[in-house]
Amino acid sequence: MLPTRLKTHEAFPGIPNGARVVLDGQDDALLGRIIEASLFREIANLESQGITRLGPADYLALSGGGEDGAFGAGVLTGWTKTGTRPEFRIVTGVSTGALMAPFAYLGSAYDDALTRFYTGITQESVMRSRGYLDALFGDSLYDSRPLQEMIRSALTPNVLDSIAREYLDKGRLLMVATTNLDTPVGVLWNIGALAASGQPASVDLIVQVLLASASIPGAFPPVMIRFEHDGRSYEEMHVDGGALTQVMLYPGTLSLGDIAPSLLKRVVARERRLWIIRNSRMGRRSQPVERSAIRITSRALNTLIATQGVGDLYQLYVLAQRDHLRYRVTYIPGDFAMKPNDLFDPVYMRALFEFGQTYIQSGQPWHDFPPGYSPNSLYSPVR
């Protein structure tokens, strides 16, 4: 059991400082320092090229959504084909968004790898059934070791070296969210810092973090992240980041006051755009529910997750308005009517991937407001 003082903010041996941010407001100063350092590295990189003015900054937030992540993969690769896909200063990912985040961060050179990851999988390549008794008395319905091996094989030395170079040379950030159930609280992991740390265990930890972010509680086993303190070993139980938020950029408690004053003027002056890919449908899918405890509970949980996802888009809209970011969001539109026949249905995922590619190339996938929001008031201002 974790000592009380280790439950949130203790520095973890083997994990570089600035690689683990607890999302309870107490680590805002730490996150501010991470952003400051990234900005100083960006400025130094530009000045080495004779550039003294910061150009536009693009941020990408990738949501959860399970097999619907094929939509986001299609959008990203189709975006490349339009010739307008930017290089993102910050990429964040939750759940399936965490799995695609490294490819999105590294850019179009990794589109083939992203395509294979989301169109070449089957249920068997992601998870294995544990059997009735193991599922009943164990910690999950499925064994996630196949997914773990997929993640490990995707994180080649070249991928990790490329992430480290982008982080160190340009100051770009790659962040992934998990949920620490022991506290419980969200944790934001700085994957660039881990990749650049040179720590022998950093590769294993990155694999653990990505697996944890995509580990749906109950379906997949939790990921136990180990560390040592005063010669004793401890473990934290981490699961899907979507248990707390479906999509995020940075916590609303973080403000410009957490950034060095010497940087504020330059940051505020640059154009900043927030791009959000919500790997989910916004409309309702009417379907009668069988009167059984499992079916009713499943539908209720799915409804709760969908509602939470919409709420997260509204929170990001408020954040964008406060911090003067241009807000752009896309999601699976209602005219994609196909439904999966099973979890990680390869036919469904390939069709959704291709739809995402076509949709982004149509030229009208982005919305300036969260779903259901109208900027036009029903009432005239009082005079």
C-alpha positions as CSV (number, residue, x, y, z in Angstrom):
1,M,0.0,0.0,0.0
2,L,1.3,3.5,-0.9
3,P,2.3,5.8,2.0
4,T,0.1,8.9,2.0
5,R,2.9,11.2,1.0
6,L,3.6,9.1,-2.1
7,K,0.1,9.0,-3.4
8,T,0.4,12.0,-5.7
9,H,3.4,14.3,-5.9
10,E,6.5,12.4,-4.8
11,A,9.4,12.3,-7.4
12,F,9.6,8.8,-8.7
13,P,13.1,7.2,-9.0
14,G,13.7,6.1,-12.5
15,I,11.2,8.7,-13.9
16,P,12.8,12.0,-15.0
17,N,11.5,15.1,-13.3
18,G,8.9,16.7,-15.6
19,A,7.7,13.4,-17.0
20,R,4.7,12.9,-14.7
21,V,2.2,15.6,-14.0
22,V,-0.7,15.0,-11.6
23,L,-3.9,16.6,-12.8
24,D,-5.2,17.9,-9.4
25,G,-4.1,21.5,-9.7
26,Q,-1.0,21.0,-7.4
27,D,1.3,20.3,-10.3
28,D,0.4,23.4,-12.4
29,A,3.7,25.0,-11.6
30,L,5.5,21.9,-12.8
31,L,3.5,21.8,-16.0
32,G,4.2,25.6,-16.4
33,R,7.9,24.8,-16.2
34,I,7.6,22.0,-18.8
35,I,5.9,24.4,-21.2
36,E,8.4,27.2,-20.5
37,A,11.3,24.9,-21.2
38,S,9.7,23.7,-24.4
39,L,9.2,27.3,-25.5
40,F,12.9,28.2,-24.8
41,R,14.0,25.2,-26.9
42,E,11.7,26.2,-29.7
43,I,13.0,29.8,-29.6
44,A,16.6,28.6,-29.6
45,N,16.0,26.3,-32.5
46,L,14.4,29.1,-34.5
47,E,17.2,31.6,-33.7
48,S,19.7,29.1,-34.9
49,Q,18.0,29.4,-38.3
50,G,18.0,33.2,-38.1
51,I,14.3,33.4,-37.2
52,T,13.4,35.8,-34.4
53,R,9.6,35.7,-34.5
54,L,7.4,32.9,-33.3
55,G,5.1,31.6,-36.0
56,P,1.7,30.1,-35.6
57,A,1.3,27.2,-33.1
58,D,-1.0,24.3,-33.7
59,Y,-2.1,22.0,-30.9
60,L,-3.8,18.6,-31.5
61,A,-6.0,16.8,-28.9
62,L,-7.0,13.2,-29.8
63,S,-9.9,11.6,-27.9
64,G,-10.8,8.1,-26.8
65,G,-13.2,6.0,-28.7
66,G,-11.9,2.4,-29.0
67,E,-12.3,1.0,-32.6
68,D,-13.6,4.4,-33.6
69,G,-10.0,5.6,-33.4
70,A,-9.9,4.4,-37.1
71,F,-11.8,7.7,-37.8
72,G,-9.0,9.8,-36.4
73,A,-6.3,7.8,-38.2
74,G,-8.2,8.3,-41.4
75,V,-8.5,12.1,-40.7
76,L,-4.8,12.4,-40.0
77,T,-3.6,10.5,-43.1
78,G,-6.2,12.2,-45.3
79,W,-5.1,15.6,-43.9
80,T,-1.6,14.8,-45.2
81,K,-3.0,14.3,-48.7
82,T,-4.6,17.8,-48.6
83,G,-1.2,19.3,-48.1
84,T,-2.4,21.5,-45.2
85,R,-1.6,19.3,-42.2
86,P,0.5,21.4,-39.8
87,E,3.4,20.3,-37.5
88,F,1.8,20.3,-34.1
89,R,3.6,22.0,-31.2
90,I,1.6,19.9,-28.7
91,V,-0.1,16.5,-29.2
92,T,-2.2,15.0,-26.4
93,G,-3.9,11.6,-26.5
94,V,-6.4,9.8,-24.3
95,S,-7.2,6.1,-24.7
96,T,-7.2,5.2,-28.4
97,G,-6.0,8.8,-29.0
98,A,-2.9,7.9,-26.9
99,L,-2.2,5.0,-29.3
100,M,-2.2,7.2,-32.4
101,A,-0.6,10.2,-30.7
102,P,3.1,9.2,-31.3
103,F,2.3,8.8,-35.1
104,A,0.4,12.1,-35.2
105,Y,3.3,13.8,-33.4
106,L,5.9,12.5,-35.8
107,G,4.0,13.6,-38.8
108,S,3.2,12.3,-42.3
109,A,6.3,10.2,-42.5
110,Y,4.6,7.8,-40.1
111,D,1.2,7.7,-41.9
112,D,1.9,4.2,-43.2
113,A,2.5,2.9,-39.7
114,L,-0.6,4.7,-38.4
115,T,-2.6,3.1,-41.3
116,R,-1.4,-0.4,-40.4
117,F,-2.1,0.1,-36.8
118,Y,-5.8,1.0,-37.4
119,T,-6.7,-1.1,-40.5
120,G,-4.6,-4.2,-40.0
121,I,-5.9,-5.3,-36.6
122,T,-8.4,-7.9,-35.4
123,Q,-10.0,-8.6,-32.0
124,E,-7.5,-11.4,-31.5
125,S,-4.5,-9.0,-32.2
126,V,-5.8,-6.7,-29.4
127,M,-7.1,-8.9,-26.7
128,R,-7.8,-12.5,-25.7
129,S,-10.7,-13.8,-23.7
130,R,-9.8,-15.0,-20.2
131,G,-12.7,-17.4,-19.9
132,Y,-15.7,-17.3,-17.7
133,L,-14.2,-18.1,-14.3
134,D,-11.1,-15.9,-14.8
135,A,-13.3,-13.0,-15.9
136,L,-15.7,-13.5,-13.0
137,F,-13.1,-13.7,-10.3
138,G,-10.2,-11.7,-12.0
139,D,-9.7,-8.0,-12.7
140,S,-10.9,-8.0,-16.3
141,L,-12.8,-9.8,-19.0
142,Y,-9.9,-9.9,-21.5
143,D,-6.1,-10.2,-21.5
144,S,-4.5,-7.2,-23.1
145,R,-1.1,-8.7,-23.7
146,P,-1.7,-8.8,-27.5
147,L,-2.3,-5.0,-27.4
148,Q,0.8,-4.6,-25.3
149,E,2.9,-6.4,-27.9
150,M,1.4,-4.3,-30.7
151,I,2.4,-1.1,-28.9
152,R,5.9,-2.4,-28.2
153,S,6.4,-3.4,-31.8
154,A,5.2,0.0,-33.0
155,L,7.6,1.8,-30.7
156,T,10.8,1.0,-32.6
157,P,14.1,2.5,-31.7
158,N,13.7,4.9,-34.6
159,V,10.3,6.0,-33.4
160,L,11.6,6.7,-29.9
161,D,14.7,8.4,-31.1
162,S,12.6,10.6,-33.4
163,I,10.3,11.6,-30.5
164,A,13.3,12.4,-28.3
165,R,14.9,14.6,-31.1
166,E,11.7,16.6,-31.6
167,Y,11.3,17.1,-27.9
168,L,15.0,18.2,-27.3
169,D,15.7,20.1,-30.5
170,K,12.3,21.8,-31.2
171,G,10.6,21.7,-27.8
172,R,7.6,19.9,-29.1
173,L,5.4,18.1,-26.5
174,L,3.8,14.7,-26.7
175,M,1.5,14.1,-23.7
176,V,-0.7,11.1,-22.8
177,A,-3.3,10.9,-20.0
178,T,-4.0,7.9,-17.7
179,T,-6.1,7.6,-14.6
180,N,-4.5,6.6,-11.3
181,L,-7.2,4.6,-9.5
182,D,-5.4,4.5,-6.2
183,T,-5.9,8.2,-5.6
184,P,-8.0,8.6,-7.9
185,V,-6.6,11.3,-10.1
186,G,-5.6,11.9,-13.7
187,V,-1.9,11.8,-14.7
188,L,-0.4,13.5,-17.7
189,W,2.8,11.7,-19.0
190,N,5.4,13.7,-20.9
191,I,6.4,11.0,-23.4
192,G,9.1,13.2,-25.0
193,A,10.9,13.5,-21.6
194,L,10.7,9.8,-21.1
195,A,12.0,9.0,-24.6
196,A,14.9,11.5,-24.2
197,S,15.8,10.5,-20.6
198,G,18.2,7.7,-21.5
199,Q,16.8,5.7,-18.6
200,P,17.1,2.0,-19.3
201,A,13.5,1.4,-18.2
202,S,12.0,4.3,-20.2
203,V,10.9,2.1,-23.1
204,D,9.0,-0.3,-20.9
205,L,7.4,2.7,-19.0
206,I,6.2,4.3,-22.3
207,V,4.7,1.0,-23.3
208,Q,3.0,0.7,-19.9
209,V,1.7,4.3,-20.1
210,L,0.2,3.9,-23.6
211,L,-1.3,0.5,-22.6
212,A,-2.8,2.0,-19.4
213,S,-4.3,4.9,-21.3
214,A,-6.2,2.5,-23.5
215,S,-7.1,-0.1,-20.8
216,I,-10.9,0.2,-20.4
217,P,-11.6,-0.7,-16.7
218,G,-13.2,-4.1,-16.4
219,A,-12.6,-5.0,-20.0
220,F,-8.8,-4.8,-19.8
221,P,-6.6,-5.4,-16.7
222,P,-5.2,-2.3,-15.0
223,V,-1.5,-1.5,-15.6
224,M,0.6,-1.6,-12.4
225,I,3.3,1.1,-12.7
226,R,6.2,0.2,-10.3
227,F,8.7,2.4,-8.6
228,E,11.0,2.3,-5.6
229,H,11.2,4.6,-2.6
230,D,13.6,4.2,0.4
231,G,14.5,0.8,-0.8
232,R,10.9,-0.5,-1.0
233,S,8.9,-1.3,-4.1
234,Y,5.4,0.2,-4.7
235,E,2.8,0.0,-7.4
236,E,0.2,2.4,-8.8
237,M,-2.9,1.1,-10.5
238,H,-3.4,3.0,-13.8
239,V,-6.3,2.6,-16.3
240,D,-7.9,4.3,-19.3
241,G,-7.4,8.1,-19.2
242,G,-11.0,8.3,-20.4
243,A,-12.2,7.3,-16.9
244,L,-11.8,11.0,-16.1
245,T,-11.7,12.8,-19.5
246,Q,-12.3,11.8,-23.1
247,V,-10.1,14.5,-24.5
248,M,-7.8,17.2,-23.1
249,L,-5.1,19.7,-23.9
250,Y,-4.1,21.0,-20.5
251,P,-6.0,21.4,-17.2
252,G,-8.1,24.5,-16.9
253,T,-6.4,25.3,-13.6
254,L,-3.2,26.1,-15.6
255,S,-3.1,29.8,-16.6
256,L,-0.7,32.2,-18.3
257,G,0.4,33.2,-14.9
258,D,2.2,29.9,-14.7
259,I,4.4,30.8,-17.6
260,A,7.5,33.0,-17.2
261,P,6.7,36.7,-17.8
262,S,9.6,37.0,-20.3
263,L,7.7,34.6,-22.6
264,L,4.2,35.9,-22.1
265,K,4.4,38.7,-24.7
266,R,5.7,36.4,-27.4
267,V,3.2,33.6,-26.6
268,V,0.2,35.8,-26.6
269,A,1.3,37.5,-29.9
270,R,1.4,34.3,-31.9
271,E,-1.6,32.8,-33.6
272,R,-2.6,29.6,-31.8
273,R,-5.0,26.9,-33.0
274,L,-6.5,24.0,-31.2
275,W,-7.5,21.0,-33.4
276,I,-9.6,18.3,-31.7
277,I,-10.4,14.9,-33.2
278,R,-13.3,13.3,-31.3
279,N,-13.3,9.6,-32.2
280,S,-17.0,9.2,-31.7
281,R,-20.4,10.0,-33.1
282,M,-22.3,12.9,-31.7
283,G,-25.8,11.8,-32.7
284,R,-27.9,9.2,-31.0
285,R,-28.1,5.6,-32.4
286,S,-31.6,4.4,-31.7
287,Q,-31.7,0.7,-30.8
288,P,-34.0,-1.2,-28.5
289,V,-32.3,-2.4,-25.3
290,E,-32.7,-6.0,-24.2
291,R,-34.1,-6.2,-20.7
292,S,-31.1,-7.7,-19.0
293,A,-28.8,-6.3,-16.3
294,I,-25.7,-6.5,-18.5
295,R,-27.4,-4.9,-21.6
296,I,-29.0,-2.1,-19.5
297,T,-25.7,-1.4,-17.6
298,S,-23.7,-1.4,-20.9
299,R,-26.1,1.0,-22.6
300,A,-26.1,3.3,-19.5
301,L,-22.3,3.4,-19.3
302,N,-21.9,4.0,-23.1
303,T,-24.4,6.9,-22.8
304,L,-22.5,8.3,-19.8
305,I,-19.2,8.1,-21.7
306,A,-20.7,9.8,-24.8
307,T,-22.2,12.6,-22.7
308,Q,-18.9,13.1,-20.9
309,G,-17.2,13.3,-24.2
310,V,-19.5,16.1,-25.3
311,G,-18.9,17.9,-22.0
312,D,-15.2,17.7,-22.5
313,L,-15.5,19.4,-25.9
314,Y,-17.4,22.2,-24.2
315,Q,-14.6,22.5,-21.5
316,L,-12.0,22.8,-24.3
317,Y,-14.1,25.5,-26.0
318,V,-14.2,27.5,-22.7
319,L,-10.4,27.0,-22.4
320,A,-9.9,28.1,-26.0
321,Q,-11.9,31.3,-25.4
322,R,-10.0,32.1,-22.2
323,D,-6.6,31.6,-23.7
324,H,-7.4,33.0,-27.2
325,L,-7.0,29.8,-29.2
326,R,-8.9,29.2,-32.4
327,Y,-11.2,26.2,-31.7
328,R,-11.6,23.6,-34.4
329,V,-13.3,20.2,-33.8
330,T,-14.2,17.3,-35.9
331,Y,-16.1,14.1,-35.1
332,I,-17.9,11.2,-36.9
333,P,-20.9,12.7,-38.6
334,G,-24.4,11.1,-38.5
335,D,-24.2,10.1,-42.2
336,F,-21.7,7.4,-41.5
337,A,-24.3,4.8,-40.6
338,M,-22.3,1.6,-40.5
339,K,-22.1,-0.3,-37.2
340,P,-19.4,-2.8,-36.0
341,N,-20.4,-6.4,-35.7
342,D,-18.0,-7.0,-32.8
343,L,-15.3,-5.3,-30.9
344,F,-12.5,-4.1,-33.2
345,D,-14.4,-5.4,-36.3
346,P,-11.7,-5.0,-39.0
347,V,-14.3,-4.5,-41.8
348,Y,-15.9,-1.6,-39.8
349,M,-12.5,-0.1,-38.9
350,R,-11.3,-0.1,-42.5
351,A,-14.5,1.5,-43.7
352,L,-14.4,4.2,-41.0
353,F,-10.7,4.8,-41.7
354,E,-11.5,5.4,-45.4
355,F,-14.5,7.5,-44.5
356,G,-12.2,9.7,-42.3
357,Q,-9.8,10.2,-45.2
358,T,-12.6,11.2,-47.5
359,Y,-14.2,13.4,-45.0
360,I,-11.1,15.5,-44.3
361,Q,-10.5,15.9,-48.0
362,S,-14.1,17.2,-48.5
363,G,-12.9,20.5,-47.1
364,Q,-15.7,20.8,-44.5
365,P,-14.9,18.6,-41.5
366,W,-14.1,21.2,-39.0
367,H,-16.5,23.0,-36.7
368,D,-15.9,26.3,-34.8
369,F,-18.1,25.3,-31.9
370,P,-18.8,22.2,-29.9
371,P,-21.7,20.0,-31.0
372,G,-25.1,21.4,-30.1
373,Y,-23.9,24.9,-29.5
374,S,-25.3,27.9,-31.3
375,P,-23.5,31.2,-31.1
376,N,-26.7,33.1,-31.9
377,S,-28.8,34.0,-28.9
378,L,-32.6,33.7,-28.9
379,Y,-32.8,36.9,-27.0
380,S,-31.8,40.4,-28.1
381,P,-29.5,42.3,-25.7
382,V,-31.4,44.4,-23.1
383,R,-31.1,48.0,-23.9
